[in-house]
């Protein structure tokens, strides 16, 4: 006689319900963003620039450890090139949410930027606004971060971000991790061009390209409030610091690379409903970096906002399609 005894779960079933063997389908929309700020001692605030961003719509699924999303850019949704200019883009994200860890990776390439706060520097008539367009500006970012979750038996990151688990009771976790990030900015002229016959940066400060590489550690706390059994609000904040190296190229000379300590912070906000079969919600993720060498201040941030609706199907592993999968 053979007796099969199930292995004990590596999490507290009073707090977490697992749907890894269910097929999870979702429809979603996502808005990604990147913004860079440049400031000198004689400016009263940073010059902000970024790409003309799009709202992408798509669909995706999760089954066990595999999750794939497909997003599409619909021109009728993003019809504002006449206001903010045209941005060519290539971007990708990798987000892994395990029982004990969170990994976020990103790659973004944008060509074509615009100044986001021209009213801070130029005089406009009431109701008038014209955004300076920089079609030859190119930004490349590449990086990732890794966090370890200490209270991984009671807290589930997957319940919020991949929807193949459900947080049954309120819980949170301290988290600690590291990050590595690279940022490249280049153009064929100067980073802040003349607009309305006015130059914001002095010629000796107006560089043509910059490169920053930084690495460091972050730590913080993440918590999911559960109410009315199926509704939740998730909040997370991870401050940190790192060591960065940056370099600037000007029209006829190159400034030697320098290194310094800098501050960084990541945040996550989410809310929604996570029922046994149906779920919906939205969440926002943001990372920010700030450098200050007394003469030049630079900062940049990247993140995304995602909203979604989906449903789960039990018994998928017993279907013909499920039996064909090797996991």
N, C-alpha and C positions, 0 to 999 in steps of 0.2 A: 504494500500500500504506500502511495506517495502523497505527502501532504505539503502543499505550497503555503508558506507563511510569508505575507507581505513584509517588506522591509519597512522599518519605521521612517516616517518623513523626517527630512533634515530641517524642518521648520515647524513652528507652533501652529497646528491646525485650528486652534481657537482664534488666531489672528489672520491667517492667510488661507485662502482657498485656491487650489491650483487647477488651471485649465490647459496645461501644456499639451495634453492629448486631444484637445478640442481644436477644430479648425476655426480660426478667427479671421473674419473678413471685415474690411472697413472701407469707407469712402472718406476723403479728407481734402482739406485745403491747407496750403502752407505759404507763408510769406517770410522770406529770408532777407536779412539786411546786413549791411556793413557801413560803418561811418568812421571817418578819420578827422581828427581835429589838430590844427597847427596854430601855435601861439608864440609870439615874441614879446619881450618885455614892454614894447611900446604899443602893443595892441590891448584894447580893453577886454577882449574876449577871443575865444578860439575861432578860427575860420573852419567851418564844417563842410566836408564834401563827402559825397557818396554816389553810388550808382542809382539809376532809375530802376527801382525794384518792381518785380512782378508777383502777382498772386497766382500760384500754380494749383490746379485741381487734379485729383488722382484717386487711385484705389490701391489696396494692398492686402496682405494676409500674413498671419503668423501660424506656424505649426511646429510644436516642440521648440527646437533651438533656432529654426529658420524663420526669418521675417524679411519680406521684400515689399517695397512700395514703388509704384509707378506714378510719376507726376507729369503733367502736361501744361504748357503755356498756351492759353487761348487769347488771341489778339483782341477779341471783343471785350475781354475783361481788363486788359492792360493797354488802353488806348490813350496814352498821355505823353507820347514822345515829343509833341510840339511844345510841351511845357517844360519837361525835365531833360529832354534830349534822349537819344537812343543809346542803350547799353547792350553791348554784346557780352554774353556770359557763358561760363562753364562752371558748374559747381556740383559738388557731391558731398554727402554726409555718410558717416558710419556711426551708428549708435548701438552699443551692446549693453544690455541690462541683464546682468546675471543675479544669482542669489546673493553673492557677496561683493559684487563690484559694479561700477558704472564706467563705461568707456565712451567718449565722444571724440570723433575725428572729423575733420573738415578739410575741403579743398575748394577754393573759390578763385575764379579769374574773371575780372570785370574790365571791359574797355569802354570808356565813355562815362564821365562823371559830371556832376553839377554841384554848384555851391548851394548849400541848404539854408543858410542864414544870411542872405544878402542884405536884408533890412537892417542888420546890425552895423553895416558899414557904408551903405549908400542911402541917399535921400530919395524917397519915393513920394509921389502924390497919393492922396487918400484912395485906397482901393487898388493902387497900382503895385505890381510886383513883376520882376523879370529875373529869372534865374540864370546866372552865368553858366554857360555850357562849356565843358572841357572834353571834346570828343576824342582826343588823343591820349588822355590819361588812362593808365593801366594799373590795376591793383591785382596782386597775387597773394593769397594767404594760404598757408598750409600748417596744420598742427593738430594736436590732440591732447586730451586729458584723461586721467585714470583716477578713480576714487574707490577706496575700500569702505564697505558698510559694516560697522561693528555690530549693530543689532540686527543681523540678517535673519535671525530665526523668527522675529516678530514683525519686522518691517519689510515691505515689498515695494521695490522701485518699479517692477514690471506691472504692477496693478495700475499704475498711472501712465506709464510711457509705452508699454507694448500690449496691454489689455489681455494678457493670457494668465493673469492671476487676479484675485480680488482681495483687497484689504477689508477684513470683516470688523476689526476694531481699530480705533485710533492708535497709532504708534509712530515712532520716529527713530532716527539713528544718527550718531555721530559719524562723520566721514572724513577721511584723510587721503590725500593723493598728490599727484605731480602732473606737470604739464610741460609741453614743448611747443613753441609757436614761431613761425617765420612770416614776415610781411615784407613785400616788395612794392614800391610805388615808382613809376617812371612815366615820362612824357617827352615830347619832342621839343619842348620850349622850356617853360618854368612851371613850377608846381602851382603857383597862384598867378594867373595871367592878369594883364591889365583889363579893367572893365569900366566903362563910362569914363575913360580918360583918367582913371585913378589907379595907382599902384598901392596895394595894401602892404606888401613886404618890400623892404629895401633891396636893391639889386644884389648886395653882398649876402643877403639872407635867403634869396629866392632860388632854391636848389632845383635840379632837374630830376634827380632820382634819390631814393632812400632805401635802405635795407636794415631791418631789425630782426635779430634772432634772440629769443629769450626762453628761459627755462626756470622752473621754480616749484614751489610746493603750495598747496591749498588745503584748507581744512574748514569744516563747518558742520552744519546740522541740517537735516531734512526731516520733515514731519508731515504725516497725512492725518487730517481730521476727518473722521467718519461720522456722519449723522444720518438719521432716518434709514439706517442699515445699508443703503445703496449709494448715497451721495457723499462726495468728498471734496476737500480743499487741501491741496498740497503746497507747502512752502519750503524753500531751501535757499541757503545763503552760504557761500564759501569764499571768504577773503583769503588772500595769500600774498606772497612776495616772491621775487625772483631776481635773477641776474641777467641783464640784457646787454647785447652788443649792437651798436648801430653805426651806420656810415652814410654820408651824404656826398653826392656828386653835383658840382656846379658846372656852369657853362665851360669854363676853361681850367678848372682845378678840382681836386677831390680832397675833401676833409678827411684826415686820418680817422680810422674807426676808434670808437671809445666804448667803454663798458661802465655800467652803473647799476645800482640797485633800483628796483621799481616796485610799484604796488599793482595788484590785480584783484579782481573779484568776479565771481560767477553767481548767478541767481536763477531760480526756477520757480514758476508759479503755475498751478494747475487747478482746475475744478471740473466737475462733471458728475455723471451718474454711471455706476458700474454694477449693473444687474447681472443676474446669472446668465441670461441669454442676450440681452441688448445692452449697449453702452453708448455713451456720447460724452463729449467734453472738449476742452481746449487747454493748451499749455503753452508757456513762453519760456524760452531759455536764452540767457544773455551772458556774454563774457566781455569784460572790459579791462584794458591795460592803459597805464599812464606812466610817461617818462618825463623827467624834469632835470635838465643839466644847468639850471639857472638862467641861461641865455635862451634856450629853446625848450618849449613844452610841446609834447606830442601825446596824443591819446587816440586809441581806436577801440571800437567795440563791434562785435558780431553776434548774431543770434537769429532766432526764428520764432514765429508764432504758428501754431498748428491747431486746427479744429477738425473734429472727426465724428463720425457716427458708424456703428458697426454691430455685428451680431456674431454669436458663437454657435458651432454645430458639434454636438456630442456624437460619439460613435464613428468619427471619420476614420479612425485607424482600422476599423473593421470593414470598410468599403473596399472595392476593387482598386480604386486610386490610392487609398491609404496603404494597402498591402504592397503596392509597387514601390513605395518610397523605402530607401535603405535605412531609415532612422525612425 
